[in-house]
């Protein structure tokens, strides 16, 4: 029910889970473990968490210690992932070469998601946890069989995908793209598609470590990936310069450095997990008695998640095809759209995912005990909280779209025109932030029941609506606003997903308190409107205009952001928006200590 790209396209304009180190979409598996879907390749995502309902006591340290390690790792991961995105934009710009790189980068993520992504977090992690608790050898043999089968399957899938690289290029590029563009995408794909193997291996090893109470390595390994790619892009700039070039000017050296460096990042990430695997006592050896895995049971458990992924990937194909059509005419294409989606998912990951993660164990426990009224209370509380806290961020994205784009992205080959195009897409994306977070909260509610079937079925009409709206807006709008129209299509589909999910959840858990939710929505809208007016006035009065220099863009962002935040907080207190008042009271108590 989500939508985005893979790193940053760790996403797709279809599905969503914890943030990759750049951006992510979020959904969850049964029991509440997050399913990462980012706008970054899955290789860069933090590991999935085990099902809290079945997780055994953590062997790698106390819960507080593990939480601290994961929080710090997530923060550094997001920071390095964002830096990676900035360096990528500076190196390649927002034109055809950057679009080709972004398109090629999505292929490994797409194949990985089909094979393992949703199935790993929603099916395999809980099964690994239960086997570790129930088997005499604590799940050692089962994990060895699973890893053996996965290595073979991933190797075959990688070879097949590489053979099909030209077909993937045709599928994701438009019929208007030049032969040089398609050739560049295909060549980069040959270098990046082996990421499928190492991504899958890294995800499985991370799952094995998590189920054994070891969380540090899976949280920090993606940072190695980011650092390698940042170094690769830095080397590219040092050798070839940061300037816009055409696809036909991409020499073999440029292609090998970009594609090979991106692949090397995933290899280093996977290799970085091996010492931790030995540390927890896991020894891998080949086992080919795959019947002992209970493949029929795994298939039954995973079929609905596979359906969810398949439908979402269809939406991703449409988005990339339309974005490449826009990119062919030198307008905002995959790279710019992906950068904006990263900003959207960073806000969602920092705020909404924190709220949802805190509520998931409570909702899972309430559902298991049949206390559906308690679960409904948590859903209502979560809806009000994410709306109240994300609203000022959405206002900043809308009112400060230009200073955000110019201060963050206008470096190197990412010129003024690309920054202007980014601002337009960010303005449209602002309207999608709150609906996305609410729809994801309700999706988590279904998985807490646990129910993977209903979200998969909801995803079918939601993605169909998204595709219809996006194609309609693409046809109706000029190509200059095509990427913004795709973002609006995302927002419409998120809103539809939230409404449909809420209606179906009400039939399962009872009233969710829509009266209180609507009252909060009204107060938040008033506070957000006042904050938006204040921010707009400040930016209008400050020097710089619509094309500010770097220092003036930063000034507009800082002063305008402060105005939005202070006015929103003041109005929230005046209107007695409980969720904001409670947060302020908590901060005052902690400062008082």
Secondary structure, DSSP 8 states (H G I E B T S, - for coil): -----SS-----SS---S-BSS--EEEE-GGG-EEEE-SS-GGGB------TTT----SSS-HHHHHHHHHHHHHHHHHHHHHHHHHHHHHHTTSHHHHHHHHHHHHHHHHHIIIIIHHIIIIIHHHHHHHHHHSTTTTHHHHHHHHHHHHHHHHHHHHHHHHTHHHHHHHHS-TTS-HHHHHHHHHHHHHHTTHHHHHHHHHHHHHHHHHTT--HHHHHHHHHHHHHHHHHHHHHHHHH-S----GGG--HHHHHHHHHHHHHHHHHHHHHHHHHHHHTT--------GGGG-HHHHHHHHHHHHHHHHHHHHHHHHHHHHHHHHHHTTSS-HHHHHHHHHHHHHHIIIIIHHHHHHHHHHHHHHHHHT-HHHHHHHHHHHHHHHHHHHHHHHHHHHHTHHHHHHHHH-STT--HHHHHHHHHHHHHHGGGHHHHHHHHHHHHHHHHTT-SHHHHHHHHHHHHHHHHHHHHHHHHS-GGGHHHHHHHHHHHHHHHHHHHHHHHHHHHH----HHHHHHHHHHHHHHHHHHHHHHHHHHHHSTTTTS--HHHHHHHHHHHHHHHHHHHHHHHHHHT-HHHHHHHHHHHHHHH-
